[in-house]
Every structure is written in structure tokens, then in C-alpha cells.
Amino acid sequence: MSREKEELQGVTLLGNQKTKYPQDYAPEMLETFINKHQDHDYFVKFNCPEFTSLCPMTGQPDFATIYISYVPDVKMVESKSLKLYLFSFRNHGDFHEDCVNIIMKDLIQLMEPKYIEVWGKFTPRGGISIDPYTNYGKPGTMWEKVAMDRLVNHDLYPEKVDNR
């Protein structure tokens, strides 16, 4: 098996096949590939400006931009599988805070990254917006301290990301 095929083993959603969109929360959609640059740390950032979920009380849709930033270790998340996974929340009823924590925990279980943060910028409902943030640094590494410092200092707005 060639090195390229070995690195992409388990990536099944890319290609010319017809995409099947999940109808409810589907962590099994997530796929990984091998990080070719394990010799140094770097961030990967995903922005999902069309995230939707349902309010668990009213069933009304909630809209958000979800920001996912992570420092990979051995495995990385494949972007199409991430897109389908995030789409699977469309009919899923959970509070905003639950959604971002579920996303982070699923990605930790999938990839075991050195560091990850998930931030949801939900559109206002009833005159108030909710922007939950969660992060994780691998225990016993410098990233554990980075996660704690970032959370304790509430450094949630390092860049202007919207026009609210």
C-alpha cells in the first residue's frame, strides 16, 4: 500500500459519490487521516457559519457560527466528515452550551488532539445572544496550561469575528 493511501485509510466520504446527509446527531460520520507534520505544532481552524440546531424546549431553530481550532497530534479530522457531522445537529435538540461541549468531546475522542477549542456564536434570540466557549489541553503537556490560561483569562475575543 502506498504511503498516501495508508495516510487516507478510513477516509470514505470524499469523491464523486452521492452524499447522504444524516437526519439526527451522528458522531459516526467523523473520519480522520494521519497528520503529516507531527514534527511541529500548528493550528487548524474551521469556521462553520451555517450551523443550526433545535431548541430542546420549543423546537425552534438556533443559528450559529461554530469556530473549531485545534493543534493536531497524530490524527486530524477530515473536513467533509466534519461538515456532515455538524449538519447532523440540524434536527438535534440541545442547548447552545451543550452543542459546543458535545462537539469538543466528540473531536477529542476522535483525534486526541494536543489542544482544541470550540466556540459558538449564536444569533440573538429574544434580544440576547449566547456565545459558549470550551477548550481542552492534553494533560501533562504545555497545552494543558494553555487551555487553563485561555479559559481563566476569558480571552474569548482575540480577533473581531462579527459585526455585532
C-alpha positions in Angstrom: 0.0 0.0 0.0 1.4 3.4 -0.9 2.1 6.0 1.8 -0.6 8.3 0.5 -3.3 5.6 0.6 -2.2 4.4 4.0 -2.5 8.0 5.4 -6.0 8.3 3.9 -7.2 4.9 5.1 -10.6 5.3 6.7 -11.5 8.4 4.6 -14.6 7.3 2.8 -16.7 10.4 2.2 -14.6 12.2 -0.3 -15.0 11.5 -4.0 -17.8 11.5 -6.6 -20.3 9.5 -4.6 -23.7 10.9 -3.7 -23.5 12.4 -0.2 -26.0 11.1 2.3 -26.9 13.7 5.0 -27.7 12.4 8.5 -31.1 13.3 9.9 -30.0 13.4 13.5 -26.9 13.7 15.7 -24.3 11.4 14.0 -20.8 11.3 15.5 -20.1 8.2 13.5 -19.8 10.5 10.4 -16.4 11.8 11.7 -13.3 10.5 9.9 -9.6 11.0 10.4 -6.4 11.0 8.5 -2.8 11.0 9.6 -1.0 14.3 10.4 2.0 14.5 8.0 3.6 17.3 10.1 3.8 15.8 13.6 7.3 17.2 13.9 5.9 20.6 14.9 2.8 22.2 16.4 0.4 24.2 14.3 -3.3 25.3 14.5 -6.1 24.1 12.2 -9.2 26.3 12.2 -12.6 25.5 10.9 -15.4 28.1 10.6 -18.9 26.9 10.2 -21.1 29.9 9.6 -24.3 27.9 8.8 -24.6 25.8 12.0 -28.1 25.0 13.1 -29.6 23.1 16.0 -33.0 23.0 17.7 -34.0 24.5 21.0 -34.8 21.5 23.2 -37.8 23.3 24.7 -39.5 25.0 21.8 -38.2 23.0 18.8 -37.3 26.3 17.1 -34.1 26.5 15.1 -31.0 28.1 16.6 -28.4 29.5 14.2 -24.7 30.0 14.9 -21.2 30.2 13.6 -19.1 27.5 15.1 -15.3 28.0 15.4 -13.1 25.0 15.9 -9.4 25.4 16.4 -7.1 22.6 17.3 -3.4 21.6 17.4 -3.3 18.1 15.9 -1.2 15.2 17.3 -1.3 12.0 15.2 -4.8 12.2 13.7 -6.7 15.0 12.0 -10.4 15.4 11.3 -11.3 15.1 7.6 -13.3 18.3 6.6 -16.2 16.8 4.7 -16.9 14.4 7.5 -16.8 17.3 9.9 -19.3 19.2 7.7 -21.7 16.2 7.7 -21.2 15.8 11.4 -22.0 19.5 12.1 -25.0 19.2 9.7 -26.3 16.3 11.9 -27.2 18.8 14.6 -29.8 20.4 12.3 -32.6 18.3 13.8 -30.9 17.7 17.2 -32.4 19.4 20.3 -29.8 20.7 22.7 -28.9 24.0 24.4 -26.1 26.1 22.9 -23.7 25.2 25.7 -24.4 21.5 25.2 -23.8 21.7 21.5 -20.3 23.2 21.8 -19.3 20.8 24.6 -20.6 17.7 22.6 -18.7 18.8 19.5 -15.5 19.3 21.5 -15.8 15.9 23.3 -16.5 14.1 20.1 -13.5 15.6 18.4 -11.2 14.8 21.4 -12.4 11.2 21.4 -11.8 11.0 17.6 -8.4 12.7 17.3 -6.8 13.0 20.7 -5.5 16.5 19.8 -2.9 18.3 21.7 -5.2 21.3 22.1 -8.8 22.1 21.0 -11.3 24.9 21.5 -14.8 25.2 20.2 -16.7 28.5 20.3 -20.3 29.0 19.3 -21.5 32.5 18.3 -25.3 32.0 18.3 -27.6 34.6 16.7 -29.7 36.6 19.2 -33.0 35.2 20.3 -35.3 37.3 22.4 -32.8 40.1 22.4 -29.8 38.1 23.8 -27.1 36.1 22.2 -25.2 33.3 23.8 -21.5 32.6 22.9 -20.4 29.4 24.7 -16.7 28.6 24.6 -14.9 25.4 25.7 -11.4 24.1 25.4 -9.1 21.3 26.3 -5.3 20.8 26.5 -3.8 17.3 26.6 -2.9 16.5 30.2 0.8 16.6 31.1 1.7 18.9 28.1 2.2 22.6 27.7 -1.2 22.6 26.0 -2.9 21.8 29.3 -1.6 25.1 30.7 -2.5 27.0 27.5 -6.1 25.7 27.9 -6.3 26.8 31.5 -4.8 30.2 30.9 -7.1 30.8 27.9 -10.2 29.9 29.9 -9.2 31.7 33.1 -8.3 34.9 31.3 -11.5 34.8 29.3 -9.5 35.7 26.2 -12.5 34.9 24.0 -12.3 37.8 21.6 -8.7 37.7 20.2 -10.0 39.0 16.9 -13.1 40.7 15.6 -15.2 38.0 14.1 -18.5 39.6 13.5 -20.2 42.9 13.4 -22.5 42.7 16.5 
